[in-house]
């Protein structure tokens, strides 16, 4: 086994070790809560980017584009009959 390499490129090996030691003290519930919080943060950032890229999109279009980002374009086409790359109107999309 070679020298220790930090998991995060912006941390020193000592800081990286300290961070993982702290993670080891968390209960399963704390780990799940933190994971959920990080997911929520990432999802909110994704929606911000979608709104920036599509400033005239309705909230429905934002959510469909978010679903395409999260689950894939093909899934949105299959589930909703709407192609985020096709620019088709959302008329009739529930």
VEXMARMAR-363019 format. One line per 2 residues: their letters; for each residue x, y, z of N, C-alpha, C. Coordinates in steps of 0.001 Angstrom, whole numbers. Atoms other than C-alpha are relative to their C-alpha. Layout:
<atoms>
A = X/Y/Z/X/Y/Z/X/Y/Z  ...
</atoms>
This chain:
<atoms>
XX = 841/-1174/0/0/0/0/885/1235/0  -829/-1182/156/1464/3357/-1080/-350/1084/1002
XX = 275/-1114/-903/1410/6733/619/-1472/412/-65  1398/-422/-85/-1927/8134/1742/-260/1130/-989
XX = 428/-1060/915/-3698/10200/-894/-1357/501/457  1301/-544/-421/-6500/12554/166/-1094/-324/-1014
XX = 1147/236/870/-9953/11808/-1214/-433/1290/-690  350/-1304/562/-10557/15521/-1807/1284/711/-419
XX = -1218/-617/528/-8037/17351/-3964/341/1324/677  -264/-1291/-630/-8388/20569/-1962/345/-122/1483
XX = -347/196/-1402/-7432/19033/1405/1395/-594/128  -1270/641/-319/-4118/18155/2933/-294/-1406/511
XX = 256/1329/-548/-3701/14520/3984/-495/34/1449  450/-75/-1400/-4087/15520/7665/-1447/469/97
XX = 1378/-499/-16/-7277/17482/6994/-957/-1068/-520  823/1068/562/-8641/14631/4889/-236/-1096/1039
XX = 143/1020/-1046/-7973/12109/7663/-940/481/1105  854/-556/-1056/-9606/14402/10235/-1468/5/-434
XX = 1376/-11/503/-12675/14764/8041/-607/-1402/53  525/1361/-27/-13063/11000/7678/-166/-518/1422
XX = 186/376/-1401/-12547/10526/11416/-1317/568/528  1268/-603/-430/-15452/12914/11988/-1178/-772/-584
XX = 1078/780/613/-17617/11002/9517/-240/-1295/763  145/1270/-716/-16952/7819/11484/-775/147/1314
XX = 728/-215/-1245/-18528/9398/14593/-1494/196/-237  1410/-244/298/-21823/10052/12823/-818/-1272/165
XX = 948/1114/-48/-24797/7845/13533/-525/-236/-1418  609/200/1316/-26532/6250/10555/-1023/1087/-343
XX = 993/-1053/244/-29317/8800/10949/675/1315/-409  -718/-1217/372/-26816/11668/10801/559/-105/-1420
XX = -525/198/1350/-25237/10204/7663/-1109/149/-1035  1137/-103/927/-28629/9861/5980/-459/1447/-109
XX = 431/-1394/6/-29611/13405/7008/952/857/-820  -990/-791/731/-26386/14876/5639/-46/-310/-1493
XX = 121/383/1410/-26728/12918/2403/-1213/664/-625  1216/-644/500/-30273/14211/1991/235/1502/-192
XX = -271/-1433/108/-29137/17796/2654/886/310/-1203  -881/-219/1150/-26361/17503/66/-739/-224/-1317
XX = 817/214/1194/-28797/16065/-2485/-898/1198/-262  875/-1160/152/-31237/18909/-1859/785/1207/-526
XX = -839/-1114/454/-28418/21429/-2319/348/-170/-1480  -363/249/1401/-27291/19816/-5581/-1206/196/-913
XX = 1203/-153/818/-30857/19681/-6887/-394/1464/-144  341/-1425/102/-31444/23341/-6065/965/716/-950
XX = -987/-586/919/-28221/24277/-7901/-311/-389/-1442  369/431/1353/-29349/22226/-10910/-1161/835/-524
XX = 1141/-821/425/-32652/24119/-11006/424/1434/-292  -514/-1350/264/-30791/27442/-10786/634/47/-1384
XX = -633/49/1313/-28726/26433/-13807/-1008/-122/-1124  1047/145/1015/-31826/25374/-15731/-713/1331/-202
XX = 656/-1313/126/-33528/28706/-14970/890/1010/-718  -943/-900/672/-30392/30547/-16092/37/-281/-1503
XX = -93/380/1407/-30229/28606/-19354/-1317/145/-758  1334/-92/625/-33997/28844/-20005/-825/1046/760
XX = 626/-1048/-821/-35091/32210/-18565/-1502/181/-222  1427/-182/267/-38551/32118/-20164/-809/-1273/269
XX = 685/1270/-249/-39401/28558/-19102/-980/128/1161  977/66/-1085/-42476/27916/-16992/546/-915/1096
XX = -413/894/-1081/-42172/26131/-13654/-142/-1459/-423  188/1368/493/-43524/22992/-15352/1174/-413/-886
XX = -1141/315/859/-40799/23156/-17988/1279/-153/821  -1175/118/-870/-38177/23736/-15293/34/-1383/637
XX = 49/1310/-662/-39326/20587/-13474/240/-1142/-985  -249/1039/1001/-39364/18532/-16681/1469/-13/-426
XX = -1428/-56/337/-35878/19735/-17580/845/-546/1157  -686/557/-1165/-34776/18915/-14042/-107/-1529/-11
XX = 182/1448/80/-36249/15419/-14430/909/-597/-1068  -897/482/1064/-34290/15035/-17672/1446/9/490
XX = -1353/-70/-563/-31123/16129/-15870/222/-1151/981  -132/992/-1069/-31785/13726/-13007/-159/-1437/-499
XX = 326/1366/410/-33250/10692/-14780/364/-316/-1457  -355/205/1403/-32262/11201/-18407/-1100/443/-949
XX = 906/-500/1041/-33822/12613/-21537/-989/-1075/-442  867/1071/487/-35183/9257/-22689/-1137/-289/974
XX = 1025/254/-1003/-37060/8785/-19414/-1107/1047/-86  995/-1073/92/-38778/12175/-19760/-837/-173/-1265
XX = 749/237/1235/-39730/11402/-23352/-986/-1147/214  854/1172/-230/-41102/7999/-22312/-1151/318/943
XX = 1020/-252/-1023/-42985/9266/-19251/-964/1120/-363  804/-1197/224/-44252/12612/-20523/-212/338/-1466
XX = 157/-289/1418/-43943/12525/-24296/539/1367/-379  -583/-1324/254/-41839/15682/-24161/1511/-132/-78
XX = -1446/65/212/-38321/16078/-25501/614/1338/386  -604/-1270/-406/-36285/18721/-23663/934/584/-1053
XX = -869/-510/1061/-34007/19000/-26690/-784/407/-1232  800/-272/1193/-36847/19231/-29204/-680/1351/7
XX = 641/-1308/-76/-38286/22488/-27947/-1496/-28/-279  1440/97/255/-41809/21171/-28450/-775/673/1120
XX = 816/-640/-1049/-44561/23060/-26622/-459/-1008/1043  440/852/-1109/-45764/21704/-23314/-1504/-165/50
XX = 1463/112/20/-49437/21915/-24307/-422/-1445/197  511/1332/-240/-51241/18907/-22925/878/-885/858
XX = -883/786/-868/-48317/17723/-20762/-461/219/1438  475/-174/-1392/-49654/17038/-17262/1116/384/946
</atoms>
